[in-house]
Amino acid sequence: TRLVGLVTLLILLILLQPILICAKINQDLENRGSLQDASWAVIFIPYWIFGALVMILTASLVPFAPPADRPSLAILGAEQLCWYLAVIFLCLRWDGTWTNSYRQIMVPVYIAVTLRWAQTLVTLRRVRLDVQRMVTMDYLEANVLKGKSVEDLDEEELKDLQTNYLVVTVSPEFEPYAVEGEELNEAKIEEKKVESSPEFEAATEMYNQMVGGLACFIVFGTIFLVLLTQKLDNKIASSWWVVFIPVWVERGIRWLRNLYGCVCGTVTGEEIIVHMSNAQAEGEVNNESNQDDKDAEDTPADIENKGTGSKQEEKAAVKEESLAKPEKAKEEAENLESAAKEKEENKEVLPSEQAGGEDISKVSEKREKDAQSNVPSAEKK
């Protein structure tokens, strides 16, 4: 319940701030309303609360963050502090407490933007270091572990391994390719394996996007800040449409780049597999249709040849069957003779002195007659 209440409070603070600003500006322009005489410091109360919470949270996370993340968090905290001071200076200027020029009041904004650029550079450096740490599992086993298993390492060795290396996944179907005039040695093959991994592709895409965003931010952001301060100080007579031209251009470039990524993006592995399976299916259908077309295009001579070939095959099968009949008859005769001998042996073994001996002898005589009647028929066959 407390968590839900805290989240609801934060959402209300975020939504309440632009509502208050719009209401204040609207009533100042119309010269009527309860917010006309309200101080800008009162209007920005939601921002004071929200900004203070963000700075406290960022400062509390810095001591517990990993050493590699501490510079980014420290820069982020300093940037939030600069934005906080910039809003304070603007409130003092709009309330008439300060009469300084906007060029002086916007100094915290310049520092905050510079810190944003520095944070982007730090992130780019981390991405480059991560790319340099990328290795395959084969390289790790051959050059680092050297026959050992990861389970055999102690905590310190495992920590060093995780710090110095970043294992990437390589497709089992990977085949190294060589550019003309290039020799493929173990180092080149390892480099090409890393470059084919999805981790390397994701890191490269992130790096390129951040570089492009930083370049646009530096160029168009600087131009916009200069035009904005000059316009607020009444140094230029241009319209606000001209002042915001750098913003329109930067937003347009970003939207076009995102649109290009959505429409003309790279094909994923699953789509490649689906495409290959469809191509194989189309090939099978084409082969079947070609076979049908070939059968349909057969001449009467070809059909006659096929018919004679089938007739010859039938004759050969009949001939083989006729040759196999005597052998089968001989085997049946031998089986019947062996059965008669077994019956005779059983007859000798049967005791005639037992009760019911006459019945047993009659049965044995009947079996003997049946066996003798079967032997001539087998020989006849």
Sequence and secondary structure as in RCSB ss.txt:
>XXXX:A:sequence
TRLVGLVTLLILLILLQPILICAKINQDLENRGSLQDASWAVIFIPYWIFGALVMILTASLVPFAPPADRPSLAI
LGAEQLCWYLAVIFLCLRWDGTWTNSYRQIMVPVYIAVTLRWAQTLVTLRRVRLDVQRMVTMDYLEANVLKGKSV
EDLDEEELKDLQTNYLVVTVSPEFEPYAVEGEELNEAKIEEKKVESSPEFEAATEMYNQMVGGLACFIVFGTIFL
VLLTQKLDNKIASSWWVVFIPVWVERGIRWLRNLYGCVCGTVTGEEIIVHMSNAQAEGEVNNESNQDDKDAEDTP
ADIENKGTGSKQEEKAAVKEESLAKPEKAKEEAENLESAAKEKEENKEVLPSEQAGGEDISKVSEKREKDAQSNV
PSAEKK
>XXXX:A:secstr
 HHHHHHHHHHHHHHHHHHHHHHHHHHHHHT STTTT  HHHHTHHHHHHHHHHHHHHHHHTTTS TTTHHHHHH
HHHHHHHHHHHHHHHHHHHTTS    HHHHTHHHHHHHHHHHHHHHHHHHHHHHHHHTEE HHHIIIIIITT  G
GGS HHHHHHHHHH EE    TT      TT    HHHHHHHHHHTSHHHHHHHHHHHHHHHHHHHIIIIIHHHH
HHHHHHHTT     HHHHTHHHHHHHHHHHHHHHHHHHS    HHHHHHHHHHHHHHHHHHHHHHHHHHHHT  H
HHHHHHHHHHHHHHHHHHHHHHHHHHHHHHHHHHHHHHHHHHHHHHHHHS TTSTTHHHHHHHHHHHHHHHHHHH
HHHHH 
